[in-house]
Amino acid sequence: MMTVPNFLPLSPKRSFIPSNTEQRKVTMFGLFFFILFTPGVSEFVCTSSDLEMSYTFCDSTAHAFMFNLTPCSTMNKSVWQAALTWIPRSDIHFLKIVFNVWYDGAKALLWKELLCSGADDEYSVCGTLKGETLVSEFDIKGSRINFPKGNYTILVQGFSDDSENNMVMCLNFTMIVKQDAF
């Protein structure tokens, strides 16, 4: 004979047995939490008829990070609007960004930029404290380049020192340009 547990409600309004709606909410929150904080999970930035972009974290630690780009096109666009949400795991007083770009497997660009030096910084990320939520929208100018059709890998690393020893963020973007702009 099988015994069936009998759950008694804690109060007239709540019981131990969650409703289907509550189960769905818990499942959706768990899925969102897993995607947001799991390293190595590919996140789509955008996809269109001429462009596809996604990113993964290239370091082994999970990050609370989200990046979005509009419009999702390289055709006749000179400015993209970007939206960034990030919760850094350390204070951002100094931040050096290093971009490495490969086009169809060949190294195409190395660019280093000091965003935060600790004095008279102009970017909103500068001065963000550990655990604070940084929400920023900005334009990416300079996309005046006509990107030839092909596969691009863009490694973006953020360092908290000039010697590039203390990495605070590492993203591996994949950009697939599906058609030539010219």
OpenMM code with the backbone's topology and positions (N, CA, C; nanometers):
from openmm import Vec3, app, unit

residues = "MET MET THR VAL PRO ASN PHE LEU PRO LEU SER PRO LYS ARG SER PHE ILE PRO SER ASN THR GLU GLN ARG LYS VAL THR MET PHE GLY LEU PHE PHE PHE ILE LEU PHE THR PRO GLY VAL SER GLU PHE VAL CYS THR SER SER ASP LEU GLU MET SER TYR THR PHE CYS ASP SER THR ALA HIS ALA PHE MET PHE ASN LEU THR PRO CYS SER THR MET ASN LYS SER VAL TRP GLN ALA ALA LEU THR TRP ILE PRO ARG SER ASP ILE HIS PHE LEU LYS ILE VAL PHE ASN VAL TRP TYR ASP GLY ALA LYS ALA LEU LEU TRP LYS GLU LEU LEU CYS SER GLY ALA ASP ASP GLU TYR SER VAL CYS GLY THR LEU LYS GLY GLU THR LEU VAL SER GLU PHE ASP ILE LYS GLY SER ARG ILE ASN PHE PRO LYS GLY ASN TYR THR ILE LEU VAL GLN GLY PHE SER ASP ASP SER GLU ASN ASN MET VAL MET CYS LEU ASN PHE THR MET ILE VAL LYS GLN ASP ALA PHE".split()
positions = [
    Vec3(0.0832, -0.1165, 0.0000),
    Vec3(0.0000, 0.0000, 0.0000),
    Vec3(0.0886, 0.1240, 0.0000),
    Vec3(0.0506, 0.2227, -0.0781),
    Vec3(0.1297, 0.3441, -0.0953),
    Vec3(0.0749, 0.4547, -0.0067),
    Vec3(0.1665, 0.5264, 0.0609),
    Vec3(0.1258, 0.6368, 0.1460),
    Vec3(0.1373, 0.7665, 0.0679),
    Vec3(0.0350, 0.8447, 0.0695),
    Vec3(0.0336, 0.9736, 0.0003),
    Vec3(0.0520, 1.0818, 0.1054),
    Vec3(0.1556, 1.1683, 0.0909),
    Vec3(0.1738, 1.2733, 0.1901),
    Vec3(0.0573, 1.3708, 0.1868),
    Vec3(0.0246, 1.4183, 0.3025),
    Vec3(-0.0844, 1.5140, 0.3151),
    Vec3(-0.0236, 1.6485, 0.3555),
    Vec3(-0.0240, 1.7441, 0.2655),
    Vec3(0.0297, 1.8761, 0.2945),
    Vec3(-0.0803, 1.9637, 0.3518),
    Vec3(-0.0510, 2.0199, 0.4650),
    Vec3(-0.1457, 2.1116, 0.5277),
    Vec3(-0.1043, 2.2531, 0.4955),
    Vec3(-0.1976, 2.3380, 0.4655),
    Vec3(-0.1624, 2.4770, 0.4334),
    Vec3(-0.1058, 2.5485, 0.5557),
    Vec3(-0.0101, 2.6397, 0.5283),
    Vec3(0.0442, 2.7227, 0.6350),
    Vec3(-0.0586, 2.8238, 0.6809),
    Vec3(-0.1328, 2.8721, 0.5887),
    Vec3(-0.2404, 2.9667, 0.6171),
    Vec3(-0.3483, 2.9419, 0.5129),
    Vec3(-0.4617, 3.0043, 0.5272),
    Vec3(-0.5655, 2.9830, 0.4267),
    Vec3(-0.5206, 3.0252, 0.2859),
    Vec3(-0.4203, 3.1146, 0.2753),
    Vec3(-0.3793, 3.1662, 0.1449),
    Vec3(-0.2593, 3.0924, 0.0859),
    Vec3(-0.1741, 3.0307, 0.1654),
    Vec3(-0.0507, 2.9685, 0.1157),
    Vec3(-0.0472, 2.8209, 0.1523),
    Vec3(0.0086, 2.7408, 0.0654),
    Vec3(0.0274, 2.5996, 0.0946),
    Vec3(0.1680, 2.5595, 0.0531),
    Vec3(0.2062, 2.4384, 0.0875),
    Vec3(0.3368, 2.3866, 0.0483),
    Vec3(0.3418, 2.3526, -0.1001),
    Vec3(0.2300, 2.3294, -0.1610),
    Vec3(0.2260, 2.2877, -0.3000),
    Vec3(0.2126, 2.4125, -0.3874),
    Vec3(0.3164, 2.4419, -0.4672),
    Vec3(0.3075, 2.5616, -0.5509),
    Vec3(0.2094, 2.5413, -0.6657),
    Vec3(0.1450, 2.6487, -0.7042),
    Vec3(0.0543, 2.6422, -0.8180),
    Vec3(0.1360, 2.6350, -0.9465),
    Vec3(0.0691, 2.6020, -1.0570),
    Vec3(0.1383, 2.5946, -1.1864),
    Vec3(0.2034, 2.7277, -1.2215),
    Vec3(0.1364, 2.8386, -1.1916),
    Vec3(0.1912, 2.9716, -1.2205),
    Vec3(0.3173, 2.9954, -1.1389),
    Vec3(0.3161, 2.9579, -1.0111),
    Vec3(0.4347, 2.9753, -0.9269),
    Vec3(0.5487, 2.8874, -0.9756),
    Vec3(0.5182, 2.7643, -1.0188),
    Vec3(0.6221, 2.6753, -1.0706),
    Vec3(0.6854, 2.7347, -1.1961),
    Vec3(0.6039, 2.7928, -1.2839),
    Vec3(0.6570, 2.8544, -1.4056),
    Vec3(0.7465, 2.9731, -1.3723),
    Vec3(0.7060, 3.0541, -1.2752),
    Vec3(0.7867, 3.1697, -1.2365),
    Vec3(0.9219, 3.1249, -1.1817),
    Vec3(0.9207, 3.0234, -1.0968),
    Vec3(1.0454, 2.9723, -1.0401),
    Vec3(1.1330, 2.9155, -1.1505),
    Vec3(1.0753, 2.8410, -1.2440),
    Vec3(1.1505, 2.7843, -1.3551),
    Vec3(1.2100, 2.8937, -1.4425),
    Vec3(1.1320, 2.9954, -1.4773),
    Vec3(1.1814, 3.1047, -1.5610),
    Vec3(1.2918, 3.1816, -1.4898),
    Vec3(1.2749, 3.2085, -1.3590),
    Vec3(1.3790, 3.2793, -1.2837),
    Vec3(1.5069, 3.1960, -1.2811),
    Vec3(1.4944, 3.0656, -1.2606),
    Vec3(1.6118, 2.9781, -1.2591),
    Vec3(1.6828, 2.9767, -1.3927),
    Vec3(1.6068, 2.9721, -1.5017),
    Vec3(1.6660, 2.9744, -1.6353),
    Vec3(1.7366, 3.1069, -1.6600),
    Vec3(1.6721, 3.2186, -1.6268),
    Vec3(1.7335, 3.3505, -1.6428),
    Vec3(1.8613, 3.3599, -1.5598),
    Vec3(1.8571, 3.3171, -1.4350),
    Vec3(1.9736, 3.3224, -1.3458),
    Vec3(2.0870, 3.2370, -1.4021),
    Vec3(2.0542, 3.1176, -1.4536),
    Vec3(2.1549, 3.0288, -1.5116),
    Vec3(2.2217, 3.0930, -1.6326),
    Vec3(2.1433, 3.1495, -1.7230),
    Vec3(2.1982, 3.2117, -1.8433),
    Vec3(2.2818, 3.3331, -1.8078),
    Vec3(2.2357, 3.4155, -1.7152),
    Vec3(2.3047, 3.5388, -1.6801),
    Vec3(2.4387, 3.5121, -1.6145),
    Vec3(2.4504, 3.4082, -1.5346),
    Vec3(2.5705, 3.3884, -1.4548),
    Vec3(2.6555, 3.2679, -1.4966),
    Vec3(2.6269, 3.2054, -1.6092),
    Vec3(2.7017, 3.0879, -1.6505),
    Vec3(2.8069, 3.1256, -1.7536),
    Vec3(2.9363, 3.0989, -1.7244),
    Vec3(3.0387, 3.1277, -1.8234),
    Vec3(3.0307, 3.0299, -1.9397),
    Vec3(3.0732, 3.0749, -2.0575),
    Vec3(3.0769, 2.9893, -2.1742),
    Vec3(2.9459, 2.9793, -2.2493),
    Vec3(2.8387, 3.0357, -2.1957),
    Vec3(2.7107, 3.0320, -2.2639),
    Vec3(2.7096, 3.1441, -2.3668),
    Vec3(2.6760, 3.1104, -2.4909),
    Vec3(2.6732, 3.2097, -2.5966),
    Vec3(2.5459, 3.2926, -2.5872),
    Vec3(2.5615, 3.4224, -2.5922),
    Vec3(2.4487, 3.5153, -2.5886),
    Vec3(2.4417, 3.5867, -2.7226),
    Vec3(2.3250, 3.5856, -2.7868),
    Vec3(2.3092, 3.6593, -2.9114),
    Vec3(2.2971, 3.8075, -2.8815),
    Vec3(2.3736, 3.8878, -2.9532),
    Vec3(2.3595, 4.0324, -2.9464),
    Vec3(2.2508, 4.0729, -3.0442),
    Vec3(2.2616, 4.0230, -3.1678),
    Vec3(2.1597, 4.0529, -3.2674),
    Vec3(2.1777, 3.9618, -3.3873),
    Vec3(2.0734, 3.9529, -3.4681),
    Vec3(2.0793, 3.8781, -3.5918),
    Vec3(1.9894, 3.9468, -3.6936),
    Vec3(2.0368, 3.9549, -3.8173),
    Vec3(1.9605, 4.0153, -3.9260),
    Vec3(2.0011, 3.9480, -4.0559),
    Vec3(1.9517, 4.0001, -4.1680),
    Vec3(1.9836, 3.9389, -4.2973),
    Vec3(2.1294, 3.9580, -4.3364),
    Vec3(2.1961, 4.0602, -4.2807),
    Vec3(2.3357, 4.0843, -4.3193),
    Vec3(2.4364, 4.0699, -4.2056),
    Vec3(2.3894, 4.0508, -4.0817),
    Vec3(2.4808, 4.0462, -3.9681),
    Vec3(2.4292, 3.9539, -3.8599),
    Vec3(2.5228, 3.8854, -3.7955),
    Vec3(2.4903, 3.8043, -3.6779),
    Vec3(2.6017, 3.8255, -3.5763),
    Vec3(2.5641, 3.8605, -3.4533),
    Vec3(2.6633, 3.8820, -3.3474),
    Vec3(2.6231, 3.8073, -3.2219),
    Vec3(2.7237, 3.7500, -3.1566),
    Vec3(2.7035, 3.6841, -3.0279),
    Vec3(2.8323, 3.6971, -2.9482),
    Vec3(2.8243, 3.6638, -2.8184),
    Vec3(2.9443, 3.6672, -2.7355),
    Vec3(2.9396, 3.5574, -2.6309),
    Vec3(3.0588, 3.5212, -2.5847),
    Vec3(3.0752, 3.4314, -2.4709),
    Vec3(3.1797, 3.4947, -2.3800),
    Vec3(3.1819, 3.4513, -2.2568),
    Vec3(3.2872, 3.4946, -2.1650),
    Vec3(3.4075, 3.4053, -2.1892),
    Vec3(3.5253, 3.4640, -2.2023),
    Vec3(3.6433, 3.3835, -2.2323),
    Vec3(3.7261, 3.3529, -2.1083),
    Vec3(3.6855, 3.4061, -1.9933),
    Vec3(3.7514, 3.3649, -1.8704),
    Vec3(3.6614, 3.2648, -1.7992),
    Vec3(3.7115, 3.2004, -1.6981),
    Vec3(3.6385, 3.0905, -1.6352),
    Vec3(3.5398, 3.1354, -1.5290),
    Vec3(3.5282, 3.2655, -1.5054),
    Vec3(3.4385, 3.3130, -1.4018),
    Vec3(3.3107, 3.3686, -1.4620),
    Vec3(3.2017, 3.3515, -1.3910),
    Vec3(3.0730, 3.4007, -1.4372),
    Vec3(3.0610, 3.5503, -1.4107),
    Vec3(2.9866, 3.6179, -1.4971),
    Vec3(2.9677, 3.7618, -1.4846),
    Vec3(2.8195, 3.7961, -1.4950),
    Vec3(2.7801, 3.9027, -1.4287),
    Vec3(2.6474, 3.9600, -1.4478),
    Vec3(2.6656, 4.0676, -1.5534),
    Vec3(2.6332, 4.0350, -1.6791),
    Vec3(2.6662, 4.1201, -1.7922),
    Vec3(2.5636, 4.0999, -1.9027),
    Vec3(2.5265, 4.2107, -1.9683),
    Vec3(2.4391, 4.2027, -2.0839),
    Vec3(2.4775, 4.3152, -2.1796),
    Vec3(2.4800, 4.2849, -2.3096),
    Vec3(2.5177, 4.3816, -2.4130),
    Vec3(2.4191, 4.3698, -2.5280),
    Vec3(2.3760, 4.4852, -2.5800),
    Vec3(2.2822, 4.4875, -2.6915),
    Vec3(2.3286, 4.5918, -2.7912),
    Vec3(2.2989, 4.5706, -2.9190),
    Vec3(2.3442, 4.6591, -3.0256),
    Vec3(2.2314, 4.6802, -3.1254),
    Vec3(2.2064, 4.8080, -3.1627),
    Vec3(2.1071, 4.8392, -3.2652),
    Vec3(2.1606, 4.9504, -3.3536),
    Vec3(2.1312, 4.9564, -3.4790),
    Vec3(2.0615, 4.8531, -3.5545),
    Vec3(2.1542, 4.7358, -3.5810),
    Vec3(2.0962, 4.6237, -3.6085),
    Vec3(2.1744, 4.5022, -3.6329),
    Vec3(2.2024, 4.4943, -3.7825),
    Vec3(2.2934, 4.5787, -3.8263),
    Vec3(2.3248, 4.5835, -3.9682),
    Vec3(2.4581, 4.6533, -3.9887),
    Vec3(2.5297, 4.6127, -4.0922),
    Vec3(2.6516, 4.6824, -4.1305),
    Vec3(2.6310, 4.7595, -4.2597),
    Vec3(2.5145, 4.7479, -4.3185),
    Vec3(2.4860, 4.8101, -4.4471),
    Vec3(2.4519, 4.9578, -4.4292),
    Vec3(2.5379, 5.0457, -4.4806),
    Vec3(2.5156, 5.1904, -4.4806),
    Vec3(2.4887, 5.2472, -4.3415),
    Vec3(2.5545, 5.1943, -4.2399),
    Vec3(2.5385, 5.2421, -4.1020),
    Vec3(2.6719, 5.2982, -4.0549),
    Vec3(2.6700, 5.4212, -4.0016),
    Vec3(2.7942, 5.4802, -3.9513),
    Vec3(2.7966, 5.4858, -3.7987),
    Vec3(2.6821, 5.4635, -3.7355),
    Vec3(2.6745, 5.4677, -3.5891),
    Vec3(2.5827, 5.3559, -3.5412),
    Vec3(2.6305, 5.2822, -3.4399),
    Vec3(2.5479, 5.1830, -3.3725),
    Vec3(2.5188, 5.2330, -3.2322),
    Vec3(2.4010, 5.2021, -3.1796),
    Vec3(2.3676, 5.2327, -3.0408),
    Vec3(2.3863, 5.1056, -2.9589),
    Vec3(2.4626, 5.1181, -2.8515),
    Vec3(2.4902, 5.0037, -2.7653),
    Vec3(2.4282, 5.0267, -2.6283),
    Vec3(2.3844, 4.9195, -2.5664),
    Vec3(2.3329, 4.9226, -2.4293),
    Vec3(2.4097, 4.8184, -2.3495),
    Vec3(2.4577, 4.8591, -2.2332),
    Vec3(2.5414, 4.7738, -2.1496),
    Vec3(2.4858, 4.7718, -2.0076),
    Vec3(2.4739, 4.6527, -1.9523),
    Vec3(2.4404, 4.6348, -1.8112),
    Vec3(2.5461, 4.5414, -1.7543),
    Vec3(2.6103, 4.5837, -1.6449),
    Vec3(2.7214, 4.5069, -1.5892),
    Vec3(2.7285, 4.5303, -1.4398),
    Vec3(2.7527, 4.4244, -1.3647),
    Vec3(2.7797, 4.4341, -1.2215),
    Vec3(2.9238, 4.3889, -1.2016),
    Vec3(3.0181, 4.4825, -1.1911),
    Vec3(3.1589, 4.4436, -1.1760),
    Vec3(3.1859, 4.3784, -1.0410),
    Vec3(3.2835, 4.2900, -1.0387),
    Vec3(3.3216, 4.2217, -0.9151),
    Vec3(3.4356, 4.2923, -0.8439),
    Vec3(3.4747, 4.4068, -0.8941),
    Vec3(3.5757, 4.4889, -0.8267),
    Vec3(3.5495, 4.6345, -0.8613),
    Vec3(3.6019, 4.7244, -0.7800),
    Vec3(3.5863, 4.8679, -0.8065),
    Vec3(3.6562, 4.9032, -0.9377),
    Vec3(3.5950, 4.9933, -1.0141),
    Vec3(3.6521, 5.0344, -1.1424),
    Vec3(3.7063, 5.1767, -1.1284),
    Vec3(3.8322, 5.1857, -1.0858),
    Vec3(3.8997, 5.3151, -1.0790),
    Vec3(3.9961, 5.3297, -1.1963),
    Vec3(4.0509, 5.2180, -1.2403),
    Vec3(4.1410, 5.2130, -1.3549),
    Vec3(4.0863, 5.1056, -1.4480),
    Vec3(4.0729, 5.1368, -1.5766),
    Vec3(4.0227, 5.0376, -1.6710),
    Vec3(4.0883, 5.0584, -1.8068),
    Vec3(4.1601, 4.9572, -1.8477),
    Vec3(4.2237, 4.9550, -1.9798),
    Vec3(4.1553, 4.8458, -2.0615),
    Vec3(4.1105, 4.8813, -2.1812),
    Vec3(4.0427, 4.7871, -2.2689),
    Vec3(4.1369, 4.7506, -2.3840),
    Vec3(4.1454, 4.6216, -2.4133),
    Vec3(4.2276, 4.5727, -2.5236),
    Vec3(4.1367, 4.4973, -2.6201),
    Vec3(4.1371, 4.5398, -2.7465),
    Vec3(4.0600, 4.4756, -2.8534),
    Vec3(4.1561, 4.4015, -2.9458),
    Vec3(4.1318, 4.2735, -2.9654),
    Vec3(4.2027, 4.1938, -3.0660),
    Vec3(4.0977, 4.1473, -3.1651),
    Vec3(4.1195, 4.1760, -3.2940),
    Vec3(4.0220, 4.1406, -3.3975),
    Vec3(4.0891, 4.0485, -3.4987),
    Vec3(4.0192, 3.9377, -3.5304),
    Vec3(4.0624, 3.8453, -3.6338),
    Vec3(3.9549, 3.8422, -3.7413),
    Vec3(3.9983, 3.8401, -3.8672),
    Vec3(3.9071, 3.8297, -3.9815),
    Vec3(3.9390, 3.7002, -4.0550),
    Vec3(3.8435, 3.6104, -4.0617),
    Vec3(3.8611, 3.4781, -4.1227),
    Vec3(3.9894, 3.4110, -4.0763),
    Vec3(4.0176, 3.4206, -3.9461),
    Vec3(4.1305, 3.3528, -3.8847),
    Vec3(4.2615, 3.4295, -3.8850),
    Vec3(4.2704, 3.5411, -3.9565),
    Vec3(4.3940, 3.6200, -3.9613),
    Vec3(4.3808, 3.7426, -3.8711),
    Vec3(4.4856, 3.7719, -3.7956),
    Vec3(4.4818, 3.8873, -3.7051),
    Vec3(4.4706, 4.0151, -3.7875),
    Vec3(4.3706, 4.0978, -3.7550),
    Vec3(4.3435, 4.2177, -3.8338),
    Vec3(4.3674, 4.3467, -3.7562),
    Vec3(4.3549, 4.3446, -3.6226),
    Vec3(4.3644, 4.4690, -3.5467),
    Vec3(4.3981, 4.4398, -3.4011),
    Vec3(4.4824, 4.5230, -3.3450),
    Vec3(4.5081, 4.5267, -3.2007),
    Vec3(4.4934, 4.6721, -3.1593),
    Vec3(4.4008, 4.6986, -3.0661),
    Vec3(4.3753, 4.8362, -3.0231),
    Vec3(4.3626, 4.8374, -2.8721),
    Vec3(4.4340, 4.9291, -2.8075),
    Vec3(4.4287, 4.9441, -2.6622),
    Vec3(4.3803, 5.0848, -2.6296),
    Vec3(4.2912, 5.0931, -2.5302),
    Vec3(4.2338, 5.2220, -2.4928),
    Vec3(4.2226, 5.2300, -2.3411),
    Vec3(4.2728, 5.3388, -2.2843),
    Vec3(4.2595, 5.3634, -2.1413),
    Vec3(4.1288, 5.4389, -2.1186),
    Vec3(4.0314, 5.3732, -2.0571),
    Vec3(3.9013, 5.4364, -2.0324),
    Vec3(3.8978, 5.5099, -1.8998),
    Vec3(3.9591, 5.4523, -1.7978),
    Vec3(3.9564, 5.5104, -1.6639),
    Vec3(4.0981, 5.5157, -1.6084),
    Vec3(4.1378, 5.6340, -1.5651),
    Vec3(4.2713, 5.6484, -1.5068),
    Vec3(4.2647, 5.6891, -1.3600),
    Vec3(4.1452, 5.7220, -1.3132),
    Vec3(4.1284, 5.7633, -1.1740),
    Vec3(4.1212, 5.9136, -1.1567),
    Vec3(4.1442, 5.9893, -1.2640),
    Vec3(4.1398, 6.1354, -1.2557),
    Vec3(4.0716, 6.1915, -1.3804),
    Vec3(3.9706, 6.2730, -1.3601),
    Vec3(3.8990, 6.3403, -1.4700),
    Vec3(3.8494, 6.2427, -1.5766),
    Vec3(3.7924, 6.1326, -1.5340),
    Vec3(3.7438, 6.0323, -1.6282),
    Vec3(3.6099, 6.0756, -1.6867),
    Vec3(3.5917, 6.0510, -1.8163),
    Vec3(3.4705, 6.0959, -1.8835),
    Vec3(3.3678, 5.9851, -1.9059),
    Vec3(3.4025, 5.8589, -1.8828),
    Vec3(3.3108, 5.7487, -1.9094),
    Vec3(3.2343, 5.7103, -1.7834),
    Vec3(3.1074, 5.6684, -1.8031),
    Vec3(3.0203, 5.6373, -1.6895),
    Vec3(3.0659, 5.5142, -1.6123),
    Vec3(3.1410, 5.4243, -1.6746),
    Vec3(3.1892, 5.3054, -1.6057),
    Vec3(3.2908, 5.3411, -1.4973),
    Vec3(3.3624, 5.4507, -1.5159),
    Vec3(3.4679, 5.4904, -1.4227),
    Vec3(3.4074, 5.5286, -1.2875),
    Vec3(3.4626, 5.4732, -1.1828),
    Vec3(3.4135, 5.5010, -1.0484),
    Vec3(3.3059, 5.4051, -1.0007),
    Vec3(3.2646, 5.3111, -1.0857),
    Vec3(3.1658, 5.2125, -1.0446),
    Vec3(3.2272, 5.1234, -0.9375),
    Vec3(3.1517, 5.1011, -0.8316),
    Vec3(3.2005, 5.0206, -0.7205),
    Vec3(3.1591, 4.8748, -0.7360),
    Vec3(3.2342, 4.7882, -0.6742),
    Vec3(3.2063, 4.6447, -0.6755),
    Vec3(3.0616, 4.6213, -0.6323),
    Vec3(2.9881, 4.5448, -0.7124),
    Vec3(2.8500, 4.5102, -0.6789),
    Vec3(2.7463, 4.6098, -0.7264),
    Vec3(2.7870, 4.7293, -0.7682),
    Vec3(2.6915, 4.8262, -0.8224),
    Vec3(2.6492, 4.7820, -0.9622),
    Vec3(2.5275, 4.8142, -0.9987),
    Vec3(2.4805, 4.7840, -1.1324),
    Vec3(2.5080, 4.9034, -1.2219),
    Vec3(2.5861, 4.8804, -1.3247),
    Vec3(2.6176, 4.9829, -1.4228),
    Vec3(2.5244, 4.9638, -1.5414),
    Vec3(2.4467, 5.0664, -1.5727),
    Vec3(2.3597, 5.0652, -1.6893),
    Vec3(2.3997, 5.1842, -1.7743),
    Vec3(2.4385, 5.1583, -1.8979),
    Vec3(2.4874, 5.2657, -1.9832),
    Vec3(2.4433, 5.2434, -2.1268),
    Vec3(2.4111, 5.3522, -2.1930),
    Vec3(2.3831, 5.3494, -2.3356),
    Vec3(2.4795, 5.4448, -2.4025),
    Vec3(2.5358, 5.4041, -2.5163),
    Vec3(2.6335, 5.4878, -2.5839),
    Vec3(2.6358, 5.4542, -2.7324),
    Vec3(2.6916, 5.5459, -2.8107),
    Vec3(2.7063, 5.5260, -2.9541),
    Vec3(2.8426, 5.4658, -2.9829),
    Vec3(2.8463, 5.3766, -3.0778),
    Vec3(2.9722, 5.3245, -3.1283),
    Vec3(2.9911, 5.3873, -3.2656),
    Vec3(3.0823, 5.4805, -3.2709),
    Vec3(3.1105, 5.5493, -3.3967),
    Vec3(3.2349, 5.4876, -3.4574),
    Vec3(3.2543, 5.5121, -3.5810),
    Vec3(3.3707, 5.4559, -3.6463),
    Vec3(3.3383, 5.3298, -3.7222),
    Vec3(3.2104, 5.2926, -3.7248),
    Vec3(3.1739, 5.1773, -3.8066),
    Vec3(3.1620, 5.2213, -3.9522),
    Vec3(3.2365, 5.3261, -3.9869),
    Vec3(3.2414, 5.3743, -4.1244),
    Vec3(3.3131, 5.2741, -4.2135),
    Vec3(3.3755, 5.1773, -4.1509),
    Vec3(3.4453, 5.0730, -4.2245),
    Vec3(3.3414, 4.9855, -4.2930),
    Vec3(3.3623, 4.9578, -4.4179),
    Vec3(3.2789, 4.8591, -4.4861),
    Vec3(3.3364, 4.7219, -4.4557),
    Vec3(3.2657, 4.6476, -4.3725),
    Vec3(3.3136, 4.5156, -4.3332),
    Vec3(3.2925, 4.4173, -4.4473),
    Vec3(3.3987, 4.3565, -4.4961),
    Vec3(3.3795, 4.2539, -4.5995),
    Vec3(3.3111, 4.1308, -4.5412),
    Vec3(3.2434, 4.0583, -4.6262),
    Vec3(3.1754, 3.9365, -4.5872),
    Vec3(3.2762, 3.8406, -4.5250),
    Vec3(3.2388, 3.7789, -4.4145),
    Vec3(3.3270, 3.6833, -4.3499),
    Vec3(3.3003, 3.6724, -4.2013),
    Vec3(3.3883, 3.5974, -4.1354),
    Vec3(3.3763, 3.5718, -3.9918),
    Vec3(3.4798, 3.6532, -3.9159),
    Vec3(3.4336, 3.7234, -3.8129),
    Vec3(3.5191, 3.8062, -3.7293),
    Vec3(3.5142, 3.7525, -3.5869),
    Vec3(3.6288, 3.7487, -3.5240),
    Vec3(3.6379, 3.7165, -3.3824),
    Vec3(3.6977, 3.8386, -3.3141),
    Vec3(3.6286, 3.8884, -3.2133),
    Vec3(3.6722, 4.0096, -3.1433),
    Vec3(3.6873, 3.9743, -2.9959),
    Vec3(3.8101, 3.9772, -2.9493),
    Vec3(3.8401, 3.9497, -2.8091),
    Vec3(3.8517, 4.0835, -2.7378),
    Vec3(3.7645, 4.1071, -2.6390),
    Vec3(3.7647, 4.2310, -2.5621),
    Vec3(3.8028, 4.1972, -2.4189),
    Vec3(3.9149, 4.2531, -2.3745),
    Vec3(3.9624, 4.2287, -2.2384),
    Vec3(3.9681, 4.3607, -2.1634),
    Vec3(3.9249, 4.3581, -2.0376),
    Vec3(3.9345, 4.4743, -1.9501),
    Vec3(4.0307, 4.4450, -1.8368),
    Vec3(4.1235, 4.5383, -1.8135),
    Vec3(4.2251, 4.5205, -1.7097),
    Vec3(4.2174, 4.6344, -1.6088),
    Vec3(4.2449, 4.6017, -1.4829),
    Vec3(4.2432, 4.7024, -1.3764),
    Vec3(4.3825, 4.7564, -1.3470),
    Vec3(4.4771, 4.7293, -1.4378),
    Vec3(4.6124, 4.7828, -1.4226),
    Vec3(4.6736, 4.8030, -1.5608),
    Vec3(4.7744, 4.8863, -1.5690),
    Vec3(4.8368, 4.9169, -1.6981),
    Vec3(4.9235, 4.8021, -1.7489),
    Vec3(4.9683, 4.7145, -1.6602),
    Vec3(5.0543, 4.6032, -1.7014),
    Vec3(4.9750, 4.4884, -1.7638),
    Vec3(4.8423, 4.4985, -1.7620),
    Vec3(4.7516, 4.3982, -1.8185),
    Vec3(4.7648, 4.2625, -1.7493),
    Vec3(4.7841, 4.2664, -1.6175),
    Vec3(4.7909, 4.1438, -1.5386),
    Vec3(4.6601, 4.1118, -1.4679),
    Vec3(4.5850, 4.2130, -1.4289),
    Vec3(4.4633, 4.1923, -1.3510),
    Vec3(4.3399, 4.2114, -1.4383),
    Vec3(4.2906, 4.1016, -1.4967),
    Vec3(4.1766, 4.1077, -1.5856),
    Vec3(4.0470, 4.1145, -1.5050),
    Vec3(3.9588, 4.2087, -1.5395),
    Vec3(3.8293, 4.2202, -1.4730),
    Vec3(3.7160, 4.1717, -1.5624),
    Vec3(3.7421, 4.1600, -1.6937),
    Vec3(3.6387, 4.1148, -1.7870),
    Vec3(3.7054, 4.0630, -1.9130),
    Vec3(3.6480, 3.9574, -1.9693),
    Vec3(3.6976, 3.9040, -2.0949),
    Vec3(3.5783, 3.8520, -2.1751),
    Vec3(3.5580, 3.9095, -2.2932),
    Vec3(3.4473, 3.8707, -2.3799),
    Vec3(3.5012, 3.8302, -2.5163),
    Vec3(3.4429, 3.7261, -2.5716),
    Vec3(3.4795, 3.6780, -2.7034),
    Vec3(3.3580, 3.6957, -2.7943),
    Vec3(3.3605, 3.8010, -2.8778),
    Vec3(3.2503, 3.8289, -2.9693),
    Vec3(3.2735, 3.7554, -3.1013),
    Vec3(3.1660, 3.7034, -3.1567),
    Vec3(3.1676, 3.6464, -3.2904),
    Vec3(3.0762, 3.7323, -3.3760),
    Vec3(3.1304, 3.7808, -3.4878),
    Vec3(3.0525, 3.8639, -3.5795),
    Vec3(3.0597, 3.7987, -3.7169),
    Vec3(2.9460, 3.7650, -3.7707),
    Vec3(2.9385, 3.7056, -3.9042),
    Vec3(2.8719, 3.8060, -3.9966),
    Vec3(2.9493, 3.8583, -4.0906),
    Vec3(2.8961, 3.9500, -4.1909),
    Vec3(2.8547, 3.8631, -4.3095),
    Vec3(2.7261, 3.8653, -4.3411),
    Vec3(2.6697, 3.7722, -4.4385),
    Vec3(2.6757, 3.8216, -4.5822),
    Vec3(2.6951, 3.9534, -4.6012),
    Vec3(2.7035, 4.0057, -4.7376),
    Vec3(2.7946, 4.1271, -4.7416),
    Vec3(2.8608, 4.1463, -4.8537),
    Vec3(2.9487, 4.2613, -4.8685),
    Vec3(2.8668, 4.3893, -4.8802),
    Vec3(2.9207, 4.4971, -4.8191),
    Vec3(2.8522, 4.6257, -4.8205),
    Vec3(2.8786, 4.7007, -4.9510),
    Vec3(2.9733, 4.6558, -5.0280),
    Vec3(3.0069, 4.7275, -5.1520),
    Vec3(2.9764, 4.6465, -5.2750),
] * unit.nanometer
topology = app.Topology()
chain = topology.addChain("A")
for resn in residues:
    res = topology.addResidue(resn, chain)
    for name in ("N", "CA", "C"):
        topology.addAtom(name, app.Element.getBySymbol(name[0]), res)
